[in-house]
Structure formats: structure tokens, C-alpha cells
Amino acid sequence: MQKEEIIQLHTLFAQIKNELEQETPDGPSFAEYEALDVLPHHVHKSKDDHKRAVFVLGKGLAEVFSHDKYSGTGRVAQRLARMEARLR
């Protein structure tokens, strides 16, 4: 993917995260994503920084929507965690 495409995906995931936070104020925590300090509008950050943010945020979103770690979404969360670990 090109950097612009990754930023678009990052923006979409961030919008979903914001909606979840508005709907459930005491809901999921995205501390790992927030610790990265890479937001979609930080276009000066590297492609790898945005890619890592997409994987971490995607993993967090998948965990929110999974009912257990063996569901399809739960397995997606595990795969995203492994992919993000490779970027470190």
C-alpha cells in the first residue's frame, strides 16, 4: 500500500474508534494506540509509523468486536498483533 492509502485506512479506523468512545464513554481503552502518538493527520510521520498505528488500532477494534478469542474477529485481532510485532 502507498502511504496515502495507509493514512486513509488509519483515518477510517480512528473515526470508528472515536464513535466507540462517544457511544460508550467507559468502554474500551485504546492506550496502546494512543501511546504511539501517531494520528491520521500527522502526515509528516513515516509510512511505517502509520502502518504500526493501523495494526495496533485494528487489533484494538477487532478485540472490541470479538466475543471470544476463537471467533473470526478474535483471530483477526491476534493476526494484527503478530503483524504489528514484526514492525517493531
C-alpha positions in Angstrom: 0.0 0.0 0.0 1.0 3.6 -0.6 1.4 5.9 2.3 -1.7 7.9 1.3 -3.8 4.7 1.3 -2.5 3.7 4.8 -3.3 7.2 6.1 -6.9 6.8 4.6 -7.3 3.4 6.4 -5.8 5.0 9.6 -8.4 7.8 9.3 -11.3 5.3 8.9 -10.1 3.3 12.0 -9.7 6.5 14.0 -13.3 7.5 13.1 -14.6 4.1 14.3 -12.6 4.4 17.5 -14.0 7.9 18.1 -17.5 6.7 17.5 -17.0 3.8 20.0 -15.6 6.2 22.6 -18.6 8.6 22.2 -21.2 5.7 22.4 -19.5 4.1 25.4 -17.6 6.6 27.5 -16.5 4.0 30.0 -15.9 1.5 27.2 -12.8 0.2 25.5 -9.4 1.7 26.2 -7.0 2.3 23.3 -4.0 3.2 25.5 -1.6 1.2 23.3 -2.6 3.1 20.2 -2.6 6.5 22.0 0.9 5.7 23.3 2.2 5.6 19.7 1.3 9.3 19.4 0.6 8.9 15.6 -2.7 10.4 14.4 -4.1 10.3 10.9 -3.4 14.0 10.3 0.3 13.5 11.2 1.2 13.2 7.5 4.9 14.0 8.3 5.2 10.7 10.2 6.7 7.8 8.3 4.8 5.2 6.4 5.9 2.6 9.0 4.6 4.7 11.8 1.2 4.9 10.2 1.3 1.2 9.4 2.1 0.3 13.0 -0.7 2.6 14.2 -3.2 0.9 11.8 -2.2 -2.6 13.1 -2.4 -1.5 16.8 -5.7 0.3 16.3 -7.1 -2.5 14.1 -6.2 -5.0 16.8 -7.9 -2.9 19.4 -11.1 -2.6 17.3 -11.1 -6.3 16.5 -10.8 -7.1 20.2 -13.8 -4.8 20.9 -16.0 -6.6 18.3 -14.9 -10.1 19.1 -16.9 -12.2 21.6 -14.0 -14.5 22.3 -10.5 -15.1 21.1 -11.7 -18.0 18.9 -14.2 -16.1 16.9 -13.3 -14.8 13.4 -12.8 -11.3 14.7 -10.8 -12.6 17.7 -8.4 -14.4 15.3 -8.1 -11.2 13.2 -7.0 -9.3 16.4 -4.4 -12.0 17.1 -3.1 -11.8 13.5 -2.9 -8.0 13.6 -0.9 -8.2 16.9 1.6 -10.6 15.2 1.9 -8.3 12.2 2.4 -5.2 14.4 5.1 -7.1 16.4 7.0 -7.7 13.2 7.2 -4.0 12.5 9.0 -3.3 15.8 
